[in-house]
Amino acid sequence: MSEKLPRLTPKQRVSVNALVKNECCNYDEGNCLLLDDGETHCCPQLISYSLLCQYFRRAVLPLKPKLEESIYYPNKTVIKCTECGKSFVKHSNSHKYCDNCAEVILRRQKLLYMERQKDKKLEK
């Protein structure tokens, strides 16, 4: 595995375990149906302090966006884009838009600036 698995704090682990027990469709009385090969296997996500289960990371964890953000971006500020509402990691105090919207907004602002400059030249 080339991807580094995030470590969970005890508080996050409690929330993750509750999420597994309540929302994961592969959880069956402490066992994982994905690992079922005729014998019962304990759910690895319940006994770990990291996010081992790919199914959990992709399908279950996004149900709780705040928990997901606190796990993946523990020391960073995550805000919503004022244009589209998508969450992104804030890199500076003046960051308002996600990368996609920032390009569109910048293009729009440049166009307005050029139009104003053109109007000023015509007035002279």
C-alpha positions in Angstrom: 0.0 0.0 0.0 1.6 3.3 -1.1 -1.1 5.4 0.5 -0.4 6.3 4.2 -3.3 5.4 6.4 -4.4 8.2 8.8 -4.2 7.4 12.5 -7.3 7.9 14.6 -7.5 9.7 17.9 -9.5 7.8 20.6 -12.5 10.2 20.1 -12.4 9.6 16.3 -12.1 5.9 16.9 -15.3 5.8 19.0 -17.1 7.8 16.2 -15.7 5.5 13.5 -16.8 2.4 15.4 -20.3 3.7 15.9 -20.5 4.6 12.2 -19.3 1.0 11.3 -21.9 -0.6 13.6 -24.8 1.7 12.4 -24.1 2.3 8.7 -21.8 -0.3 7.2 -23.7 -2.8 5.2 -20.9 -5.4 5.5 -21.0 -5.4 9.3 -22.8 -8.3 10.8 -22.7 -8.7 14.6 -19.0 -7.9 14.8 -18.0 -9.8 11.7 -17.1 -8.5 8.2 -19.1 -10.0 5.3 -16.4 -8.8 2.8 -13.9 -11.1 4.4 -16.3 -14.0 4.7 -14.8 -17.2 3.3 -16.9 -19.7 5.2 -15.4 -18.7 8.5 -16.3 -15.6 10.5 -13.8 -12.8 10.6 -13.8 -9.9 13.0 -14.3 -6.5 11.3 -10.7 -5.0 11.0 -12.0 -1.5 11.3 -13.4 -2.1 14.8 -10.0 -3.2 16.2 -7.7 -0.7 14.5 -6.6 2.9 15.2 -6.3 3.6 11.4 -8.6 3.5 8.5 -7.9 0.0 7.1 -11.1 -0.8 5.2 -11.3 0.7 1.7 -15.0 0.1 1.6 -15.4 2.1 4.8 -13.2 5.0 3.5 -15.1 5.2 0.2 -18.7 4.4 1.1 -19.4 4.9 4.8 -17.1 7.7 6.0 -18.4 10.3 3.5 -21.7 10.0 5.3 -20.2 12.1 8.1 -18.2 14.9 6.4 -17.1 16.6 9.6 -15.5 13.4 10.9 -13.9 12.7 7.5 -12.4 16.2 7.4 -11.1 15.9 11.0 -9.4 12.6 10.1 -7.9 13.5 6.7 -7.0 17.2 7.6 -6.3 17.2 11.3 -4.4 20.5 11.5 -5.8 22.3 8.5 -8.8 24.5 8.1 -11.4 23.1 5.8 -14.0 25.6 4.5 -16.7 25.6 1.9 -16.3 27.5 -1.4 -18.5 30.6 -1.5 -19.3 30.0 -5.1 -20.2 26.2 -5.4 -20.3 25.1 -1.7 -17.6 22.3 -2.2 -15.3 21.7 0.8 -11.6 22.4 0.4 -8.5 23.0 2.5 -7.8 26.7 3.1 -4.2 27.7 2.5 -4.4 31.4 3.4 -6.6 33.9 5.1 -7.9 35.3 1.8 -8.8 31.9 0.3 -12.6 32.0 -0.5 -13.0 29.7 -3.6 -12.0 26.2 -4.5 -9.4 25.8 -7.3 -12.0 25.3 -10.0 -14.1 28.3 -9.0 -11.1 30.5 -8.4 -10.1 30.2 -12.1 -13.6 31.1 -13.3 -13.9 34.0 -10.8 -10.4 35.4 -11.7 -11.3 35.2 -15.4 -14.6 37.1 -14.8 -12.8 39.8 -12.6 -10.2 40.3 -15.3 -12.8 40.7 -18.0 -14.7 43.3 -15.9 -11.5 45.2 -15.2 -10.6 45.2 -18.9 -14.1 46.5 -19.8 -13.8 49.3 -17.2 -10.4 50.3 -18.6 -11.8 50.3 -22.1 -14.7 52.5 -21.0 -12.3 55.0 -19.4 -10.2 55.3 -22.6 -13.4 55.9 -24.6 -14.5 58.7 -22.2 -11.2 60.6 -22.7 
